[in-house]
Structures are given as structure tokens and as C-alpha cells.
Amino acid sequence: GLTRPRGSHNRRLPSEGIKKDCFLLLISLLMNTTEGDSRACRDIQPEHLIACIGNLWDDSRVPHRGSSHTDELSALLGVMINVVDEIGCESICEERESLSELVTILCAMVTSEAREGVGDAGDGGVDVDEGSVTLESLEQRDAKQKGSSEAYGSILLGFLVVGSAEARELAEAQLKGRSGDGLDGIKASIERVLAFYLSVGALTPKTQARLTGLIDALAKI
């Protein structure tokens, strides 16, 4: 499972049918549960969450299945953002192997978002205002959602880079080979995310302030 202490480390995920729908609903509930709740965030097992994100990201890069898991990926990234924002990076950074896997995926998302543009996310994906997620809001499974998951990936990577020197070093090494902007590419990506969601009126003042604060912190690195 994704929370302590139940479950074993299992990278297999439901790919279709009612099991996939139930998995998606459970993730959305987990995202809502961890919003602003430090106790719920501490119950999360980051290494299992990262394993799931890795599986979903790998699936998203398979041409004939490119949008099969983008909704679940967005929600899982939302859970990770809640954890980092609420209790910090310590639990995620405990295992270097898991942290390295996560940073590698997030750096790939940042460079992909820079090429394609967050505006392609349209109105699909997970609502970022107030962390509110419903099954209905997650059921639009098309290519537009890929931009949404990559936008969340940029935000999560920003929090990790600001909060952990180890994550910052890993990201710098990854982005050096993929983007001439280096760590500045993370800041630029989040700025695009902020501009897009402001343009469609999808942010609360609280969320806007959090993203603005994250951008300012990245600028000081």
C-alpha cells in the first residue's frame, strides 16, 4: 500500500476496467486527505509512491498508451506535493535510490513541459485550487492531461530543490544534460504553470501565494 504500515512494495498497477477506476478514486481520496493534514502526510510511504509514479511515467511514454495513466499520475504527484509542502522533504529524501528515481522522472517532465507548453493542458487534469479532486474531474483521459501531470512535476521538483541539497545536486546533474537552463529551467517551468492557471482563473489566493513563494525561493538558489 501507499500508507504505513500495510502492504508490500509492488510495482504492478491496474491498467483497465473497474480496478483502474477504483485505483484512481483511491488516489484522488488520498490527495484530498493529505491536503493540509500533517498526520496523513506522515502516514505516506514515499518509496511506494515513487515506485507508482515511475510505473505511470514509463507507461505515459509508450506511444500507443500515452494517455492511459496521465490522470492517476497527476493525482499521485498532487499527493507528493501535499507531503512536501506540509511536512518537508525529509521522508522523501531518506532513501537516495528512490529520491534519485523521482528526480530523474521530474527532470524529464520539466524538459518535456518546456518543449510542449503547459497551455496544452487545457481544462483537463486535476484542479489545483484548494487541492480539490473528484473522480469526475479525473475521468478526462486524453492527451491534454499530459501537460497537467508535467506541470505538477515541475512544482514538486521545485519544492524538492528548495528543500533538499541532495535533491538539488541530483536535479542539477540531470538538467545539465537535458536543458541549457539548468536549475533555472525549473523556475521558468513553474512560472509558465502559474501564468497559465492565472489566465484561466484556476488558482485561489493561497495557492497563488505558495507558487509565487516557490518561484522566489528558486530565484535565490
GUVOPA-640229 format. One record per residue: residue number from 1; x, y, z of N, C-alpha, C in turn. Coordinates in steps of 0.2 Angstrom, whole numbers, always signed. Layout:
<rs>
r n->NUM&nX->X&nY->Y&nZ->Z&caX->X&caY->Y&caZ->Z&cX->X&cY->Y&cZ->Z
...
</rs>
This chain:
<rs>
r n->1&nX->+4&nY->-6&nZ->+0&caX->+0&caY->+0&caZ->+0&cX->+4&cY->+6&cZ->+0
r n->2&nX->+1&nY->+12&nZ->+0&caX->+5&caY->+18&caZ->-1&cX->+5&cY->+22&cZ->+6
r n->3&nX->+2&nY->+19&nZ->+11&caX->+2&caY->+22&caZ->+18&cX->+5&cY->+16&cZ->+23
r n->4&nX->+7&nY->+19&nZ->+28&caX->+10&caY->+14&caZ->+33&cX->+5&cY->+11&cZ->+38
r n->5&nX->+6&nY->+5&nZ->+40&caX->+12&caY->+1&caZ->+39&cX->+10&cY->-5&cZ->+34
r n->6&nX->+4&nY->-5&nZ->+31&caX->+2&caY->-10&caZ->+27&cX->+5&cY->-11&cZ->+20
r n->7&nX->+5&nY->-17&nZ->+17&caX->+6&caY->-18&caZ->+10&cX->+14&cY->-19&cZ->+9
r n->8&nX->+15&nY->-22&nZ->+3&caX->+22&caY->-23&caZ->+1&cX->+24&cY->-19&cZ->-5
r n->9&nX->+30&nY->-19&nZ->-7&caX->+32&caY->-15&caZ->-12&cX->+30&cY->-18&cZ->-19
r n->10&nX->+25&nY->-16&nZ->-22&caX->+23&caY->-19&caZ->-28&cX->+22&cY->-14&cZ->-34
r n->11&nX->+25&nY->-15&nZ->-39&caX->+26&caY->-10&caZ->-45&cX->+20&cY->-11&cZ->-50
r n->12&nX->+16&nY->-17&nZ->-49&caX->+11&caY->-18&caZ->-54&cX->+5&cY->-14&cZ->-52
r n->13&nX->+2&nY->-11&nZ->-58&caX->-4&caY->-6&caZ->-57&cX->-9&cY->-9&cZ->-61
r n->14&nX->-16&nY->-8&nZ->-59&caX->-21&caY->-9&caZ->-63&cX->-21&cY->-5&cZ->-70
r n->15&nX->-23&nY->-8&nZ->-75&caX->-22&caY->-5&caZ->-82&cX->-29&cY->-3&cZ->-85
r n->16&nX->-34&nY->-7&nZ->-83&caX->-40&caY->-5&caZ->-86&cX->-46&cY->-8&cZ->-82
r n->17&nX->-52&nY->-6&nZ->-84&caX->-58&caY->-8&caZ->-81&cX->-59&cY->-5&cZ->-74
r n->18&nX->-63&nY->-9&nZ->-70&caX->-66&caY->-6&caZ->-63&cX->-60&cY->-6&cZ->-58
r n->19&nX->-55&nY->-10&nZ->-59&caX->-49&caY->-10&caZ->-54&cX->-45&cY->-3&cZ->-55
r n->20&nX->-45&nY->-1&nZ->-62&caX->-41&caY->+5&caZ->-63&cX->-45&cY->+11&cZ->-61
r n->21&nX->-52&nY->+11&nZ->-62&caX->-56&caY->+16&caZ->-59&cX->-56&cY->+17&cZ->-52
r n->22&nX->-56&nY->+11&nZ->-48&caX->-56&caY->+11&caZ->-41&cX->-49&cY->+14&cZ->-39
r n->23&nX->-43&nY->+12&nZ->-42&caX->-37&caY->+14&caZ->-40&cX->-37&cY->+22&cZ->-41
r n->24&nX->-39&nY->+24&nZ->-46&caX->-40&caY->+32&caZ->-47&cX->-44&cY->+35&cZ->-42
r n->25&nX->-49&nY->+32&nZ->-40&caX->-53&caY->+35&caZ->-35&cX->-50&cY->+35&cZ->-28
r n->26&nX->-46&nY->+30&nZ->-27&caX->-42&caY->+30&caZ->-20&cX->-37&cY->+35&cZ->-20
r n->27&nX->-33&nY->+36&nZ->-26&caX->-28&caY->+41&caZ->-26&cX->-31&cY->+48&cZ->-25
r n->28&nX->-37&nY->+49&nZ->-28&caX->-40&caY->+56&caZ->-28&cX->-42&cY->+57&cZ->-20
r n->29&nX->-44&nY->+52&nZ->-17&caX->-46&caY->+52&caZ->-10&cX->-40&cY->+54&cZ->-6
r n->30&nX->-34&nY->+50&nZ->-7&caX->-28&caY->+51&caZ->-4&cX->-26&cY->+58&cZ->-5
r n->31&nX->-26&nY->+61&nZ->-11&caX->-24&caY->+68&caZ->-12&cX->-28&cY->+73&cZ->-8
r n->32&nX->-35&nY->+72&nZ->-7&caX->-39&caY->+76&caZ->-3&cX->-37&cY->+75&cZ->+4
r n->33&nX->-36&nY->+69&nZ->+6&caX->-34&caY->+68&caZ->+13&cX->-28&cY->+71&cZ->+16
r n->34&nX->-23&nY->+71&nZ->+11&caX->-16&caY->+74&caZ->+13&cX->-16&cY->+81&cZ->+13
r n->35&nX->-21&nY->+84&nZ->+10&caX->-21&caY->+92&caZ->+9&cX->-21&cY->+95&cZ->+16
r n->36&nX->-16&nY->+98&nZ->+18&caX->-16&caY->+102&caZ->+25&cX->-16&cY->+98&cZ->+31
r n->37&nX->-15&nY->+91&nZ->+30&caX->-15&caY->+87&caZ->+36&cX->-8&cY->+83&cZ->+37
r n->38&nX->-5&nY->+86&nZ->+42&caX->+2&caY->+83&caZ->+43&cX->+2&cY->+76&cZ->+45
r n->39&nX->-3&nY->+74&nZ->+49&caX->-3&caY->+67&caZ->+51&cX->-4&cY->+62&cZ->+45
r n->40&nX->-8&nY->+64&nZ->+41&caX->-10&caY->+60&caZ->+35&cX->-3&cY->+60&cZ->+30
r n->41&nX->+0&nY->+65&nZ->+30&caX->+6&caY->+66&caZ->+26&cX->+12&cY->+61&cZ->+29
r n->42&nX->+12&nY->+61&nZ->+35&caX->+17&caY->+57&caZ->+38&cX->+16&cY->+49&cZ->+38
r n->43&nX->+9&nY->+47&nZ->+36&caX->+7&caY->+40&caZ->+35&cX->+9&cY->+38&cZ->+28
r n->44&nX->+11&nY->+42&nZ->+24&caX->+13&caY->+40&caZ->+17&cX->+19&cY->+37&cZ->+17
r n->45&nX->+20&nY->+32&nZ->+13&caX->+26&caY->+28&caZ->+12&cX->+29&cY->+31&cZ->+5
r n->46&nX->+34&nY->+36&nZ->+5&caX->+36&caY->+39&caZ->-1&cX->+39&cY->+34&cZ->-6
r n->47&nX->+43&nY->+29&nZ->-4&caX->+46&caY->+24&caZ->-8&cX->+41&cY->+21&cZ->-13
r n->48&nX->+35&nY->+19&nZ->-10&caX->+30&caY->+16&caZ->-14&cX->+26&cY->+21&cZ->-18
r n->49&nX->+25&nY->+27&nZ->-16&caX->+23&caY->+32&caZ->-20&cX->+27&cY->+33&cZ->-26
r n->50&nX->+34&nY->+34&nZ->-25&caX->+38&caY->+35&caZ->-31&cX->+38&cY->+29&cZ->-36
r n->51&nX->+38&nY->+23&nZ->-33&caX->+38&caY->+17&caZ->-37&cX->+31&cY->+17&cZ->-42
r n->52&nX->+26&nY->+19&nZ->-39&caX->+20&caY->+20&caZ->-43&cX->+21&cY->+26&cZ->-49
r n->53&nX->+23&nY->+31&nZ->-47&caX->+25&caY->+37&caZ->-51&cX->+29&cY->+34&cZ->-57
r n->54&nX->+34&nY->+31&nZ->-55&caX->+39&caY->+28&caZ->-60&cX->+35&cY->+24&cZ->-65
r n->55&nX->+31&nY->+19&nZ->-63&caX->+27&caY->+15&caZ->-67&cX->+23&cY->+19&cZ->-72
r n->56&nX->+19&nY->+24&nZ->-69&caX->+15&caY->+28&caZ->-73&cX->+18&cY->+32&cZ->-78
r n->57&nX->+24&nY->+35&nZ->-76&caX->+28&caY->+39&caZ->-81&cX->+31&cY->+34&cZ->-87
r n->58&nX->+33&nY->+28&nZ->-85&caX->+35&caY->+24&caZ->-90&cX->+29&cY->+22&cZ->-95
r n->59&nX->+23&nY->+21&nZ->-93&caX->+18&caY->+20&caZ->-97&cX->+16&cY->+26&cZ->-101
r n->60&nX->+17&nY->+32&nZ->-99&caX->+15&caY->+38&caZ->-102&cX->+19&cY->+39&cZ->-108
r n->61&nX->+25&nY->+36&nZ->-108&caX->+30&caY->+37&caZ->-114&cX->+29&cY->+31&cZ->-119
r n->62&nX->+25&nY->+26&nZ->-118&caX->+23&caY->+21&caZ->-123&cX->+18&cY->+24&cZ->-128
r n->63&nX->+20&nY->+25&nZ->-135&caX->+16&caY->+28&caZ->-140&cX->+9&cY->+26&cZ->-140
r n->64&nX->+7&nY->+20&nZ->-140&caX->+0&caY->+18&caZ->-140&cX->-4&cY->+18&cZ->-134
r n->65&nX->+0&nY->+20&nZ->-128&caX->-4&caY->+20&caZ->-122&cX->-2&cY->+27&cZ->-118
r n->66&nX->+0&nY->+32&nZ->-122&caX->+2&caY->+38&caZ->-120&cX->-2&cY->+42&cZ->-115
r n->67&nX->-9&nY->+41&nZ->-115&caX->-13&caY->+45&caZ->-110&cX->-17&cY->+40&cZ->-106
r n->68&nX->-14&nY->+34&nZ->-105&caX->-18&caY->+29&caZ->-101&cX->-18&cY->+30&cZ->-94
r n->69&nX->-13&nY->+33&nZ->-91&caX->-12&caY->+34&caZ->-84&cX->-10&cY->+41&cZ->-82
r n->70&nX->-12&nY->+46&nZ->-87&caX->-10&caY->+53&caZ->-85&cX->-14&cY->+56&cZ->-79
r n->71&nX->-20&nY->+54&nZ->-79&caX->-24&caY->+56&caZ->-73&cX->-22&cY->+54&cZ->-67
r n->72&nX->-20&nY->+47&nZ->-66&caX->-18&caY->+44&caZ->-60&cX->-11&cY->+48&cZ->-58
r n->73&nX->-7&nY->+49&nZ->-63&caX->+0&caY->+52&caZ->-62&cX->-1&cY->+59&cZ->-59
r n->74&nX->-6&nY->+63&nZ->-62&caX->-7&caY->+69&caZ->-59&cX->-9&cY->+69&cZ->-52
r n->75&nX->-13&nY->+65&nZ->-50&caX->-16&caY->+64&caZ->-43&cX->-10&cY->+62&cZ->-39
r n->76&nX->-6&nY->+57&nZ->-41&caX->-1&caY->+55&caZ->-37&cX->+5&cY->+60&cZ->-36
r n->77&nX->+6&nY->+64&nZ->-41&caX->+10&caY->+70&caZ->-40&cX->+7&cY->+75&cZ->-35
r n->78&nX->+1&nY->+76&nZ->-35&caX->-3&caY->+80&caZ->-31&cX->-2&cY->+78&cZ->-24
r n->79&nX->-2&nY->+71&nZ->-22&caX->-1&caY->+69&caZ->-16&cX->+6&cY->+70&cZ->-13
r n->80&nX->+11&nY->+69&nZ->-18&caX->+18&caY->+71&caZ->-16&cX->+19&cY->+78&cZ->-15
r n->81&nX->+16&nY->+83&nZ->-18&caX->+16&caY->+90&caZ->-17&cX->+13&cY->+91&cZ->-10
r n->82&nX->+8&nY->+88&nZ->-9&caX->+5&caY->+89&caZ->-2&cX->+10&cY->+87&cZ->+4
r n->83&nX->+13&nY->+81&nZ->+3&caX->+18&caY->+79&caZ->+8&cX->+23&cY->+84&cZ->+9
r n->84&nX->+27&nY->+86&nZ->+3&caX->+32&caY->+90&caZ->+4&cX->+31&cY->+97&cZ->+6
r n->85&nX->+25&nY->+100&nZ->+4&caX->+23&caY->+106&caZ->+6&cX->+21&cY->+106&cZ->+14
r n->86&nX->+18&nY->+101&nZ->+16&caX->+16&caY->+100&caZ->+23&cX->+21&cY->+98&cZ->+28
r n->87&nX->+25&nY->+93&nZ->+27&caX->+30&caY->+91&caZ->+32&cX->+37&cY->+91&cZ->+29
r n->88&nX->+38&nY->+94&nZ->+23&caX->+45&caY->+95&caZ->+21&cX->+48&cY->+89&cZ->+17
r n->89&nX->+54&nY->+89&nZ->+15&caX->+57&caY->+84&caZ->+11&cX->+60&cY->+78&cZ->+14
r n->90&nX->+61&nY->+78&nZ->+21&caX->+65&caY->+73&caZ->+24&cX->+63&cY->+66&cZ->+23
r n->91&nX->+56&nY->+64&nZ->+23&caX->+54&caY->+57&caZ->+22&cX->+55&cY->+55&cZ->+15
r n->92&nX->+55&nY->+60&nZ->+10&caX->+56&caY->+58&caZ->+3&cX->+63&cY->+57&cZ->+2
r n->93&nX->+68&nY->+60&nZ->+5&caX->+75&caY->+60&caZ->+4&cX->+79&cY->+55&cZ->+8
r n->94&nX->+75&nY->+51&nZ->+12&caX->+78&caY->+46&caZ->+16&cX->+82&cY->+41&cZ->+12
r n->95&nX->+79&nY->+39&nZ->+7&caX->+82&caY->+33&caZ->+3&cX->+84&cY->+37&cZ->-4
r n->96&nX->+91&nY->+37&nZ->-5&caX->+94&caY->+40&caZ->-10&cX->+92&cY->+37&cZ->-17
r n->97&nX->+91&nY->+30&nZ->-17&caX->+89&caY->+27&caZ->-23&cX->+82&cY->+30&cZ->-26
r n->98&nX->+77&nY->+30&nZ->-21&caX->+70&caY->+32&caZ->-23&cX->+70&cY->+39&cZ->-25
r n->99&nX->+74&nY->+44&nZ->-21&caX->+75&caY->+51&caZ->-22&cX->+78&cY->+52&cZ->-29
r n->100&nX->+83&nY->+48&nZ->-31&caX->+86&caY->+49&caZ->-37&cX->+81&cY->+47&cZ->-43
r n->101&nX->+77&nY->+41&nZ->-42&caX->+72&caY->+39&caZ->-47&cX->+67&cY->+45&cZ->-48
r n->102&nX->+65&nY->+48&nZ->-42&caX->+60&caY->+53&caZ->-43&cX->+62&cY->+59&cZ->-46
r n->103&nX->+68&nY->+61&nZ->-44&caX->+71&caY->+67&caZ->-48&cX->+72&cY->+66&cZ->-55
r n->104&nX->+75&nY->+60&nZ->-57&caX->+76&caY->+59&caZ->-64&cX->+69&cY->+60&cZ->-68
r n->105&nX->+64&nY->+57&nZ->-65&caX->+57&caY->+57&caZ->-68&cX->+55&cY->+65&cZ->-69
r n->106&nX->+55&nY->+68&nZ->-63&caX->+53&caY->+75&caZ->-63&cX->+57&cY->+80&cZ->-68
r n->107&nX->+64&nY->+78&nZ->-69&caX->+68&caY->+82&caZ->-73&cX->+65&cY->+81&cZ->-80
r n->108&nX->+64&nY->+75&nZ->-82&caX->+61&caY->+73&caZ->-89&cX->+55&cY->+77&cZ->-90
r n->109&nX->+50&nY->+77&nZ->-85&caX->+44&caY->+81&caZ->-85&cX->+45&cY->+88&cZ->-87
r n->110&nX->+50&nY->+91&nZ->-83&caX->+51&caY->+98&caZ->-84&cX->+54&cY->+100&cZ->-91
r n->111&nX->+58&nY->+96&nZ->-94&caX->+61&caY->+97&caZ->-100&cX->+55&cY->+96&cZ->-106
r n->112&nX->+51&nY->+91&nZ->-104&caX->+45&caY->+89&caZ->-109&cX->+40&cY->+95&cZ->-109
r n->113&nX->+39&nY->+98&nZ->-103&caX->+34&caY->+103&caZ->-102&cX->+37&cY->+109&cZ->-106
r n->114&nX->+43&nY->+111&nZ->-105&caX->+46&caY->+116&caZ->-109&cX->+46&cY->+116&cZ->-116
r n->115&nX->+46&nY->+110&nZ->-119&caX->+45&caY->+109&caZ->-126&cX->+38&cY->+110&cZ->-128
r n->116&nX->+33&nY->+107&nZ->-124&caX->+26&caY->+107&caZ->-127&cX->+22&cY->+112&cZ->-124
r n->117&nX->+24&nY->+115&nZ->-118&caX->+20&caY->+121&caZ->-116&cX->+14&cY->+118&cZ->-111
r n->118&nX->+14&nY->+121&nZ->-105&caX->+8&caY->+119&caZ->-101&cX->+2&cY->+121&cZ->-103
r n->119&nX->+1&nY->+126&nZ->-108&caX->-5&caY->+128&caZ->-110&cX->-9&cY->+123&cZ->-114
r n->120&nX->-5&nY->+118&nZ->-116&caX->-8&caY->+112&caZ->-119&cX->-12&cY->+108&cZ->-115
r n->121&nX->-12&nY->+109&nZ->-108&caX->-16&caY->+105&caZ->-103&cX->-23&cY->+107&cZ->-104
r n->122&nX->-25&nY->+112&nZ->-107&caX->-32&caY->+114&caZ->-107&cX->-35&cY->+114&cZ->-101
r n->123&nX->-42&nY->+111&nZ->-101&caX->-45&caY->+111&caZ->-94&cX->-45&cY->+104&cZ->-91
r n->124&nX->-41&nY->+100&nZ->-94&caX->-41&caY->+93&caZ->-91&cX->-37&cY->+93&cZ->-85
r n->125&nX->-36&nY->+87&nZ->-82&caX->-32&caY->+86&caZ->-76&cX->-35&cY->+87&cZ->-70
r n->126&nX->-31&nY->+88&nZ->-65&caX->-33&caY->+89&caZ->-58&cX->-33&cY->+96&cZ->-56
r n->127&nX->-39&nY->+98&nZ->-53&caX->-39&caY->+105&caZ->-51&cX->-34&cY->+107&cZ->-46
r n->128&nX->-30&nY->+112&nZ->-47&caX->-25&caY->+114&caZ->-42&cX->-28&cY->+119&cZ->-36
r n->129&nX->-34&nY->+122&nZ->-37&caX->-36&caY->+126&caZ->-32&cX->-39&cY->+122&cZ->-26
r n->130&nX->-36&nY->+123&nZ->-20&caX->-38&caY->+120&caZ->-14&cX->-37&cY->+113&cZ->-14
r n->131&nX->-33&nY->+110&nZ->-19&caX->-32&caY->+103&caZ->-19&cX->-38&cY->+99&cZ->-20
r n->132&nX->-44&nY->+102&nZ->-22&caX->-50&caY->+98&caZ->-23&cX->-50&cY->+93&cZ->-29
r n->133&nX->-51&nY->+87&nZ->-28&caX->-51&caY->+82&caZ->-33&cX->-57&cY->+77&cZ->-33
r n->134&nX->-60&nY->+76&nZ->-38&caX->-66&caY->+72&caZ->-39&cX->-64&cY->+67&cZ->-44
r n->135&nX->-68&nY->+61&nZ->-44&caX->-67&caY->+56&caZ->-49&cX->-69&cY->+59&cZ->-56
r n->136&nX->-75&nY->+63&nZ->-56&caX->-77&caY->+66&caZ->-62&cX->-72&cY->+71&cZ->-65
r n->137&nX->-68&nY->+74&nZ->-61&caX->-63&caY->+79&caZ->-63&cX->-57&cY->+75&cZ->-66
r n->138&nX->-56&nY->+69&nZ->-64&caX->-50&caY->+65&caZ->-66&cX->-52&cY->+60&cZ->-72
r n->139&nX->-58&nY->+60&nZ->-75&caX->-60&caY->+55&caZ->-79&cX->-59&cY->+57&cZ->-87
r n->140&nX->-56&nY->+63&nZ->-88&caX->-55&caY->+65&caZ->-95&cX->-48&cY->+62&cZ->-97
r n->141&nX->-48&nY->+57&nZ->-100&caX->-41&caY->+54&caZ->-102&cX->-40&cY->+55&cZ->-109
r n->142&nX->-36&nY->+61&nZ->-110&caX->-34&caY->+62&caZ->-117&cX->-27&cY->+66&cZ->-116
r n->143&nX->-24&nY->+67&nZ->-122&caX->-18&caY->+70&caZ->-122&cX->-17&cY->+76&cZ->-118
r n->144&nX->-22&nY->+80&nZ->-117&caX->-21&caY->+87&caZ->-114&cX->-19&cY->+86&cZ->-107
r n->145&nX->-21&nY->+80&nZ->-104&caX->-19&caY->+79&caZ->-97&cX->-11&cY->+78&cZ->-96
r n->146&nX->-8&nY->+76&nZ->-101&caX->-1&caY->+75&caZ->-100&cX->+3&cY->+82&cZ->-98
r n->147&nX->+0&nY->+87&nZ->-101&caX->+3&caY->+94&caZ->-99&cX->+2&cY->+95&cZ->-91
r n->148&nX->-4&nY->+93&nZ->-89&caX->-6&caY->+94&caZ->-82&cX->-1&cY->+90&cZ->-77
r n->149&nX->+0&nY->+84&nZ->-79&caX->+5&caY->+80&caZ->-75&cX->+12&cY->+83&cZ->-75
r n->150&nX->+14&nY->+85&nZ->-81&caX->+21&caY->+88&caZ->-81&cX->+21&cY->+95&cZ->-77
r n->151&nX->+15&nY->+99&nZ->-77&caX->+15&caY->+105&caZ->-73&cX->+16&cY->+103&cZ->-66
r n->152&nX->+13&nY->+98&nZ->-63&caX->+13&caY->+96&caZ->-56&cX->+20&cY->+93&cZ->-55
r n->153&nX->+23&nY->+90&nZ->-60&caX->+30&caY->+88&caZ->-59&cX->+35&cY->+93&cZ->-58
r n->154&nX->+34&nY->+99&nZ->-62&caX->+38&caY->+105&caZ->-61&cX->+38&cY->+108&cZ->-54
r n->155&nX->+31&nY->+108&nZ->-51&caX->+30&caY->+111&caZ->-45&cX->+34&cY->+106&cZ->-39
r n->156&nX->+33&nY->+100&nZ->-40&caX->+36&caY->+95&caZ->-35&cX->+43&cY->+96&cZ->-35
r n->157&nX->+46&nY->+96&nZ->-41&caX->+53&caY->+96&caZ->-42&cX->+56&cY->+103&cZ->-39
r n->158&nX->+52&nY->+108&nZ->-39&caX->+54&caY->+115&caZ->-36&cX->+54&cY->+114&cZ->-29
r n->159&nX->+49&nY->+111&nZ->-26&caX->+49&caY->+110&caZ->-19&cX->+55&cY->+106&cZ->-16
r n->160&nX->+57&nY->+101&nZ->-20&caX->+62&caY->+97&caZ->-18&cX->+69&cY->+100&cZ->-18
r n->161&nX->+70&nY->+104&nZ->-24&caX->+76&caY->+108&caZ->-25&cX->+77&cY->+113&cZ->-20
r n->162&nX->+72&nY->+116&nZ->-18&caX->+72&caY->+121&caZ->-12&cX->+73&cY->+118&cZ->-6
r n->163&nX->+70&nY->+113&nZ->-4&caX->+71&caY->+110&caZ->+2&cX->+76&cY->+105&cZ->+4
r n->164&nX->+80&nY->+102&nZ->-1&caX->+85&caY->+97&caZ->+0&cX->+91&cY->+98&cZ->-5
r n->165&nX->+97&nY->+99&nZ->-2&caX->+103&caY->+100&caZ->-5&cX->+104&cY->+94&cZ->-10
r n->166&nX->+103&nY->+88&nZ->-7&caX->+104&caY->+82&caZ->-11&cX->+100&cY->+82&cZ->-17
r n->167&nX->+93&nY->+83&nZ->-17&caX->+89&caY->+84&caZ->-22&cX->+91&cY->+89&cZ->-27
r n->168&nX->+94&nY->+95&nZ->-25&caX->+96&caY->+100&caZ->-29&cX->+102&cY->+98&cZ->-33
r n->169&nX->+107&nY->+94&nZ->-30&caX->+113&caY->+91&caZ->-34&cX->+110&cY->+86&cZ->-39
r n->170&nX->+106&nY->+82&nZ->-37&caX->+103&caY->+77&caZ->-42&cX->+100&cY->+80&cZ->-48
r n->171&nX->+96&nY->+86&nZ->-47&caX->+92&caY->+89&caZ->-52&cX->+97&cY->+93&cZ->-56
r n->172&nX->+102&nY->+96&nZ->-53&caX->+107&caY->+100&caZ->-57&cX->+111&cY->+95&cZ->-62
r n->173&nX->+113&nY->+89&nZ->-60&caX->+116&caY->+85&caZ->-64&cX->+112&cY->+82&cZ->-70
r n->174&nX->+105&nY->+81&nZ->-68&caX->+101&caY->+79&caZ->-73&cX->+99&cY->+84&cZ->-79
r n->175&nX->+98&nY->+90&nZ->-76&caX->+96&caY->+95&caZ->-81&cX->+102&cY->+98&cZ->-85
r n->176&nX->+108&nY->+97&nZ->-82&caX->+114&caY->+99&caZ->-86&cX->+114&cY->+96&cZ->-93
r n->177&nX->+112&nY->+90&nZ->-93&caX->+112&caY->+86&caZ->-99&cX->+106&cY->+86&cZ->-103
r n->178&nX->+101&nY->+89&nZ->-101&caX->+95&caY->+90&caZ->-105&cX->+93&cY->+97&cZ->-106
r n->179&nX->+95&nY->+102&nZ->-102&caX->+92&caY->+108&caZ->-103&cX->+98&cY->+113&cZ->-102
r n->180&nX->+99&nY->+118&nZ->-107&caX->+104&caY->+123&caZ->-106&cX->+103&cY->+128&cZ->-100
r n->181&nX->+96&nY->+128&nZ->-98&caX->+94&caY->+132&caZ->-92&cX->+96&cY->+130&cZ->-85
r n->182&nX->+98&nY->+123&nZ->-85&caX->+99&caY->+120&caZ->-78&cX->+94&cY->+121&cZ->-73
r n->183&nX->+95&nY->+123&nZ->-67&caX->+90&caY->+124&caZ->-62&cX->+85&cY->+130&cZ->-64
r n->184&nX->+88&nY->+134&nZ->-68&caX->+83&caY->+140&caZ->-70&cX->+77&cY->+137&cZ->-74
r n->185&nX->+78&nY->+132&nZ->-77&caX->+73&caY->+129&caZ->-81&cX->+67&cY->+127&cZ->-76
r n->186&nX->+68&nY->+125&nZ->-70&caX->+63&caY->+123&caZ->-65&cX->+59&cY->+129&cZ->-64
r n->187&nX->+62&nY->+135&nZ->-62&caX->+59&caY->+141&caZ->-61&cX->+55&cY->+143&cZ->-67
r n->188&nX->+58&nY->+143&nZ->-73&caX->+54&caY->+145&caZ->-79&cX->+48&cY->+141&cZ->-80
r n->189&nX->+48&nY->+134&nZ->-78&caX->+43&caY->+130&caZ->-79&cX->+37&cY->+132&cZ->-75
r n->190&nX->+39&nY->+133&nZ->-68&caX->+33&caY->+135&caZ->-63&cX->+30&cY->+141&cZ->-65
r n->191&nX->+34&nY->+146&nZ->-68&caX->+32&caY->+152&caZ->-70&cX->+27&cY->+152&cZ->-75
r n->192&nX->+28&nY->+147&nZ->-80&caX->+23&caY->+146&caZ->-85&cX->+17&cY->+142&cZ->-82
r n->193&nX->+18&nY->+138&nZ->-78&caX->+12&caY->+135&caZ->-74&cX->+8&cY->+140&cZ->-71
r n->194&nX->+11&nY->+145&nZ->-67&caX->+7&caY->+150&caZ->-64&cX->+4&cY->+155&cZ->-68
r n->195&nX->+7&nY->+157&nZ->-74&caX->+4&caY->+161&caZ->-79&cX->-2&cY->+158&cZ->-82
r n->196&nX->-2&nY->+151&nZ->-84&caX->-7&caY->+148&caZ->-87&cX->-13&cY->+148&cZ->-82
r n->197&nX->-12&nY->+145&nZ->-76&caX->-18&caY->+144&caZ->-72&cX->-21&cY->+151&cZ->-70
r n->198&nX->-17&nY->+156&nZ->-69&caX->-20&caY->+163&caZ->-68&cX->-24&cY->+165&cZ->-74
r n->199&nX->-22&nY->+163&nZ->-80&caX->-26&caY->+166&caZ->-86&cX->-32&cY->+162&cZ->-86
r n->200&nX->-33&nY->+156&nZ->-83&caX->-40&caY->+153&caZ->-84&cX->-43&cY->+154&cZ->-77
r n->201&nX->-41&nY->+158&nZ->-72&caX->-44&caY->+159&caZ->-66&cX->-45&cY->+152&cZ->-61
r n->202&nX->-39&nY->+148&nZ->-62&caX->-40&caY->+142&caZ->-58&cX->-36&cY->+142&cZ->-52
r n->203&nX->-34&nY->+147&nZ->-49&caX->-30&caY->+147&caZ->-43&cX->-33&cY->+151&cZ->-37
r n->204&nX->-33&nY->+149&nZ->-31&caX->-35&caY->+153&caZ->-26&cX->-29&cY->+157&cZ->-24
r n->205&nX->-31&nY->+163&nZ->-20&caX->-25&caY->+167&caZ->-17&cX->-20&cY->+163&cZ->-14
r n->206&nX->-22&nY->+158&nZ->-10&caX->-17&caY->+154&caZ->-6&cX->-13&cY->+150&cZ->-10
r n->207&nX->-15&nY->+147&nZ->-15&caX->-11&caY->+143&caZ->-20&cX->-7&cY->+147&cZ->-24
r n->208&nX->-9&nY->+153&nZ->-26&caX->-5&caY->+158&caZ->-30&cX->+1&cY->+160&cZ->-25
r n->209&nX->-1&nY->+162&nZ->-19&caX->+5&caY->+164&caZ->-15&cX->+10&cY->+158&cZ->-14
r n->210&nX->+8&nY->+152&nZ->-13&caX->+13&caY->+147&caZ->-12&cX->+17&cY->+146&cZ->-18
r n->211&nX->+14&nY->+146&nZ->-24&caX->+18&caY->+146&caZ->-30&cX->+23&cY->+152&cZ->-31
r n->212&nX->+20&nY->+158&nZ->-30&caX->+25&caY->+164&caZ->-30&cX->+30&cY->+163&cZ->-25
r n->213&nX->+29&nY->+161&nZ->-19&caX->+34&caY->+160&caZ->-14&cX->+39&cY->+155&cZ->-17
r n->214&nX->+37&nY->+149&nZ->-20&caX->+42&caY->+144&caZ->-23&cX->+46&cY->+147&cZ->-28
r n->215&nX->+43&nY->+151&nZ->-32&caX->+47&caY->+154&caZ->-38&cX->+52&cY->+159&cZ->-35
r n->216&nX->+51&nY->+163&nZ->-30&caX->+55&caY->+167&caZ->-26&cX->+61&cY->+163&cZ->-23
r n->217&nX->+59&nY->+158&nZ->-20&caX->+64&caY->+154&caZ->-17&cX->+69&cY->+151&cZ->-22
r n->218&nX->+67&nY->+149&nZ->-28&caX->+71&caY->+146&caZ->-33&cX->+76&cY->+151&cZ->-36
r n->219&nX->+73&nY->+157&nZ->-36&caX->+77&caY->+163&caZ->-39&cX->+83&cY->+164&cZ->-34
r n->220&nX->+83&nY->+163&nZ->-28&caX->+88&caY->+164&caZ->-23&cX->+93&cY->+159&cZ->-23
r n->221&nX->+92&nY->+153&nZ->-26&caX->+97&caY->+147&caZ->-26&cX->+103&cY->+149&cZ->-30
</rs>
